[in-house]
Amino acid sequence: MSSNQLAALDAALESLAKAGFAVGPEWEAVHEICQAHEGEMPYDAAHALCHRIEGDTWNAGYWYRRAKKPVQSGGFAEEYDGLKAEIAALR
């Protein structure tokens, strides 16, 4: 995964946060990026967050397992902060 790809995910997640973690165009953007990078941890973790936001807990659980992360249950902003830190560490 390139630094540019991670920057795109980072920017999309930031837009999703600014939109209040709601399903909509920002959610769609993150989801599309994640689908294009299945099998890579930060994307699978962000994919899980997307499905959690959507309310699809079964699908979110699948993506948490793919990302080798525990299922999250806290606030979306807290999970977002963790993802941002992980992405920054990879860049």
N, CA and C atoms as a LAMMPS dump frame, in Angstrom:
ITEM: TIMESTEP
0
ITEM: NUMBER OF ATOMS
273
ITEM: BOX BOUNDS ff ff ff
-5.0000000000000000e+02 5.0000000000000000e+02
-5.0000000000000000e+02 5.0000000000000000e+02
-5.0000000000000000e+02 5.0000000000000000e+02
ITEM: ATOMS id mol type element x y z
1 1 1 N 0.855 -1.173 0
2 1 2 C 0 0 0
3 1 3 C 0.894 1.226 0
4 2 1 N 0.556 2.156 -0.845
5 2 2 C 1.385 3.346 -0.987
6 2 3 C 0.932 4.454 -0.036
7 3 1 N 1.814 5.398 0.136
8 3 2 C 1.504 6.554 0.975
9 3 3 C 0.328 7.34 0.386
10 4 1 N 0.243 7.405 -0.946
11 4 2 C -0.878 8.108 -1.593
12 4 3 C -2.204 7.412 -1.331
13 5 1 N -2.193 6.085 -1.346
14 5 2 C -3.414 5.332 -1.065
15 5 3 C -3.859 5.551 0.373
16 6 1 N -2.898 5.542 1.292
17 6 2 C -3.225 5.789 2.696
18 6 3 C -3.724 7.211 2.901
19 7 1 N -3.151 8.164 2.153
20 7 2 C -3.602 9.552 2.25
21 7 3 C -5.049 9.672 1.788
22 8 1 N -5.417 8.918 0.749
23 8 2 C -6.799 8.948 0.256
24 8 3 C -7.752 8.39 1.306
25 9 1 N -7.363 7.29 1.946
26 9 2 C -8.202 6.724 3.01
27 9 3 C -8.308 7.701 4.167
28 10 1 N -7.196 8.293 4.555
29 10 2 C -7.165 9.254 5.656
30 10 3 C -8.099 10.43 5.37
31 11 1 N -8.025 10.968 4.161
32 11 2 C -8.881 12.108 3.789
33 11 3 C -10.351 11.717 3.764
34 12 1 N -10.64 10.528 3.255
35 12 2 C -12.028 10.066 3.2
36 12 3 C -12.586 9.862 4.606
37 13 1 N -11.778 9.304 5.493
38 13 2 C -12.218 9.122 6.884
39 13 3 C -12.453 10.464 7.563
40 14 1 N -11.598 11.436 7.269
41 14 2 C -11.78 12.77 7.84
42 14 3 C -13.095 13.385 7.368
43 15 1 N -13.418 13.219 6.092
44 15 2 C -14.692 13.721 5.567
45 15 3 C -15.87 13.025 6.231
46 16 1 N -15.734 11.727 6.453
47 16 2 C -16.788 10.969 7.126
48 16 3 C -16.997 11.488 8.547
49 17 1 N -15.909 11.774 9.236
50 17 2 C -16.011 12.313 10.599
51 17 3 C -16.699 13.673 10.584
52 18 1 N -16.305 14.522 9.641
53 18 2 C -16.905 15.856 9.553
54 18 3 C -18.395 15.782 9.226
55 19 1 N -18.803 14.711 8.544
56 19 2 C -20.214 14.511 8.205
57 19 3 C -20.981 13.85 9.349
58 20 1 N -20.327 13.66 10.48
59 20 2 C -21.003 13.101 11.648
60 20 3 C -21.153 11.597 11.625
61 21 1 N -20.279 10.911 10.887
62 21 2 C -20.314 9.447 10.812
63 21 3 C -21.692 8.95 10.375
64 22 1 N -22.246 9.601 9.375
65 22 2 C -23.567 9.235 8.854
66 22 3 C -23.423 8.534 7.511
67 23 1 N -24.35 7.639 7.22
68 23 2 C -24.388 7.008 5.902
69 23 3 C -24.788 8.088 4.905
70 24 1 N -23.995 8.221 3.881
71 24 2 C -24.206 9.238 2.86
72 24 3 C -23.022 9.221 1.907
73 25 1 N -22.807 10.293 1.169
74 25 2 C -21.728 10.299 0.184
75 25 3 C -20.341 10.075 0.791
76 26 1 N -20.096 10.614 1.969
77 26 2 C -18.791 10.432 2.611
78 26 3 C -18.599 8.977 3.028
79 27 1 N -19.663 8.372 3.524
80 27 2 C -19.628 6.95 3.889
81 27 3 C -19.336 6.116 2.641
82 28 1 N -20.032 6.429 1.553
83 28 2 C -19.839 5.71 0.282
84 28 3 C -18.391 5.805 -0.182
85 29 1 N -17.785 6.982 -0.051
86 29 2 C -16.396 7.173 -0.481
87 29 3 C -15.453 6.271 0.307
88 30 1 N -15.616 6.228 1.627
89 30 2 C -14.767 5.361 2.445
90 30 3 C -15.005 3.903 2.071
91 31 1 N -16.25 3.53 1.924
92 31 2 C -16.594 2.143 1.601
93 31 3 C -15.976 1.72 0.269
94 32 1 N -16.04 2.566 -0.728
95 32 2 C -15.465 2.241 -2.049
96 32 3 C -13.956 2.067 -1.965
97 33 1 N -13.286 2.957 -1.246
98 33 2 C -11.837 2.84 -1.089
99 33 3 C -11.491 1.523 -0.406
100 34 1 N -12.236 1.183 0.632
101 34 2 C -11.97 -0.05 1.376
102 34 3 C -12.192 -1.286 0.512
103 35 1 N -13.228 -1.275 -0.295
104 35 2 C -13.499 -2.419 -1.163
105 35 3 C -12.38 -2.621 -2.184
106 36 1 N -11.744 -1.534 -2.591
107 36 2 C -10.659 -1.626 -3.569
108 36 3 C -9.361 -2.151 -2.957
109 37 1 N -9.306 -2.229 -1.624
110 37 2 C -8.077 -2.649 -0.936
111 37 3 C -8.345 -3.747 0.085
112 38 1 N -9.286 -4.632 -0.225
113 38 2 C -9.598 -5.723 0.697
114 38 3 C -8.339 -6.529 0.983
115 39 1 N -8.215 -6.942 2.243
116 39 2 C -7.079 -7.749 2.643
117 39 3 C -5.935 -6.944 3.237
118 40 1 N -6.067 -5.627 3.246
119 40 2 C -5.05 -4.763 3.848
120 40 3 C -5.645 -4.176 5.131
121 41 1 N -4.926 -4.336 6.244
122 41 2 C -5.474 -4.048 7.565
123 41 3 C -6.163 -2.703 7.714
124 42 1 N -5.547 -1.579 7.385
125 42 2 C -6.261 -0.333 7.693
126 42 3 C -7.566 -0.207 6.9
127 43 1 N -7.583 -0.758 5.705
128 43 2 C -8.792 -0.692 4.875
129 43 3 C -9.865 -1.631 5.422
130 44 1 N -9.47 -2.813 5.863
131 44 2 C -10.446 -3.746 6.433
132 44 3 C -11.015 -3.193 7.736
133 45 1 N -10.166 -2.518 8.529
134 45 2 C -10.644 -1.906 9.772
135 45 3 C -11.61 -0.761 9.48
136 46 1 N -11.302 0.054 8.486
137 46 2 C -12.204 1.146 8.101
138 46 3 C -13.494 0.586 7.512
139 47 1 N -13.389 -0.54 6.807
140 47 2 C -14.572 -1.211 6.255
141 47 3 C -15.488 -1.651 7.394
142 48 1 N -14.887 -2.165 8.455
143 48 2 C -15.669 -2.569 9.633
144 48 3 C -16.389 -1.365 10.227
145 49 1 N -15.685 -0.247 10.353
146 49 2 C -16.302 0.967 10.876
147 49 3 C -17.488 1.374 10.008
148 50 1 N -17.322 1.304 8.693
149 50 2 C -18.432 1.66 7.789
150 50 3 C -19.673 0.827 8.088
151 51 1 N -19.489 -0.476 8.217
152 51 2 C -20.656 -1.332 8.441
153 51 3 C -21.224 -1.154 9.848
154 52 1 N -20.377 -0.794 10.789
155 52 2 C -20.879 -0.481 12.125
156 52 3 C -21.737 0.774 12.073
157 53 1 N -21.287 1.789 11.359
158 53 2 C -22.066 3.02 11.194
159 53 3 C -23.406 2.694 10.545
160 54 1 N -23.379 1.818 9.565
161 54 2 C -24.576 1.419 8.829
162 54 3 C -25.548 0.631 9.71
163 55 1 N -25.042 0.075 10.808
164 55 2 C -25.887 -0.735 11.687
165 55 3 C -25.857 -2.208 11.353
166 56 1 N -24.969 -2.61 10.44
167 56 2 C -24.839 -4.006 10.029
168 56 3 C -23.745 -4.664 10.876
169 57 1 N -24.11 -5.057 12.097
170 57 2 C -23.118 -5.569 13.035
171 57 3 C -22.498 -6.892 12.592
172 58 1 N -23.272 -7.733 11.905
173 58 2 C -22.707 -9 11.429
174 58 3 C -21.594 -8.725 10.44
175 59 1 N -21.842 -7.873 9.456
176 59 2 C -20.845 -7.555 8.443
177 59 3 C -19.659 -6.815 9.061
178 60 1 N -19.916 -5.932 10.014
179 60 2 C -18.831 -5.239 10.702
180 60 3 C -17.932 -6.26 11.396
181 61 1 N -18.535 -7.243 12.06
182 61 2 C -17.762 -8.277 12.729
183 61 3 C -16.864 -9.042 11.776
184 62 1 N -17.378 -9.331 10.589
185 62 2 C -16.578 -10.005 9.561
186 62 3 C -15.33 -9.185 9.248
187 63 1 N -15.496 -7.872 9.05
188 63 2 C -14.364 -7.022 8.678
189 63 3 C -13.407 -6.813 9.838
190 64 1 N -13.906 -6.779 11.067
191 64 2 C -12.996 -6.716 12.22
192 64 3 C -12.13 -7.974 12.256
193 65 1 N -12.736 -9.127 12.012
194 65 2 C -11.963 -10.374 11.995
195 65 3 C -10.919 -10.335 10.886
196 66 1 N -11.305 -9.848 9.71
197 66 2 C -10.349 -9.741 8.592
198 66 3 C -9.191 -8.814 8.947
199 67 1 N -9.466 -7.746 9.703
200 67 2 C -8.442 -6.786 10.108
201 67 3 C -7.665 -7.263 11.336
202 68 1 N -8.081 -8.421 11.888
203 68 2 C -7.473 -8.971 13.108
204 68 3 C -7.585 -7.983 14.272
205 69 1 N -8.786 -7.436 14.419
206 69 2 C -9.069 -6.47 15.475
207 69 3 C -10.301 -6.928 16.245
208 70 1 N -10.37 -6.581 17.513
209 70 2 C -11.587 -6.904 18.263
210 70 3 C -12.758 -6.055 17.783
211 71 1 N -13.931 -6.601 17.896
212 71 2 C -15.138 -5.85 17.536
213 71 3 C -15.226 -4.632 18.449
214 72 1 N -15.438 -3.489 17.863
215 72 2 C -15.514 -2.233 18.607
216 72 3 C -16.947 -1.979 19.06
217 73 1 N -17.072 -1.314 20.19
218 73 2 C -18.415 -0.995 20.68
219 73 3 C -18.494 0.425 21.221
220 74 1 N -17.37 1.138 21.239
221 74 2 C -17.365 2.517 21.719
222 74 3 C -17.922 3.462 20.668
223 75 1 N -17.651 4.722 20.854
224 75 2 C -18.12 5.724 19.911
225 75 3 C -17.357 5.669 18.59
226 76 1 N -18.026 6.136 17.556
227 76 2 C -17.396 6.155 16.236
228 76 3 C -16.166 7.062 16.23
229 77 1 N -16.239 8.191 16.921
230 77 2 C -15.118 9.141 16.95
231 77 3 C -13.887 8.5 17.596
232 78 1 N -14.1 7.726 18.623
233 78 2 C -12.989 7.041 19.296
234 78 3 C -12.334 6.036 18.345
235 79 1 N -13.145 5.284 17.631
236 79 2 C -12.616 4.308 16.678
237 79 3 C -11.888 5.026 15.546
238 80 1 N -12.455 6.123 15.075
239 80 2 C -11.841 6.944 14.025
240 80 3 C -10.464 7.432 14.476
241 81 1 N -10.353 7.921 15.704
242 81 2 C -9.072 8.403 16.221
243 81 3 C -8.026 7.286 16.203
244 82 1 N -8.431 6.087 16.588
245 82 2 C -7.515 4.949 16.555
246 82 3 C -7.068 4.608 15.151
247 83 1 N -8.006 4.633 14.209
248 83 2 C -7.666 4.362 12.809
249 83 3 C -6.712 5.411 12.264
250 84 1 N -6.972 6.679 12.573
251 84 2 C -6.087 7.749 12.105
252 84 3 C -4.67 7.535 12.624
253 85 1 N -4.528 7.141 13.873
254 85 2 C -3.204 6.893 14.455
255 85 3 C -2.519 5.718 13.754
256 86 1 N -3.264 4.668 13.469
257 86 2 C -2.701 3.502 12.781
258 86 3 C -2.248 3.863 11.369
259 87 1 N -3.054 4.659 10.678
260 87 2 C -2.697 5.089 9.322
261 87 3 C -1.442 5.961 9.366
262 88 1 N -1.378 6.859 10.315
263 88 2 C -0.204 7.732 10.443
264 88 3 C 1.06 6.911 10.691
265 89 1 N 0.954 5.851 11.484
266 89 2 C 2.106 5.011 11.779
267 89 3 C 2.581 4.24 10.547
268 90 1 N 1.674 3.97 9.617
269 90 2 C 2.018 3.237 8.406
270 90 3 C 2.634 4.13 7.321
271 91 1 N 2.436 5.414 7.453
272 91 2 C 2.905 6.345 6.415
273 91 3 C 4.318 6.669 6.588
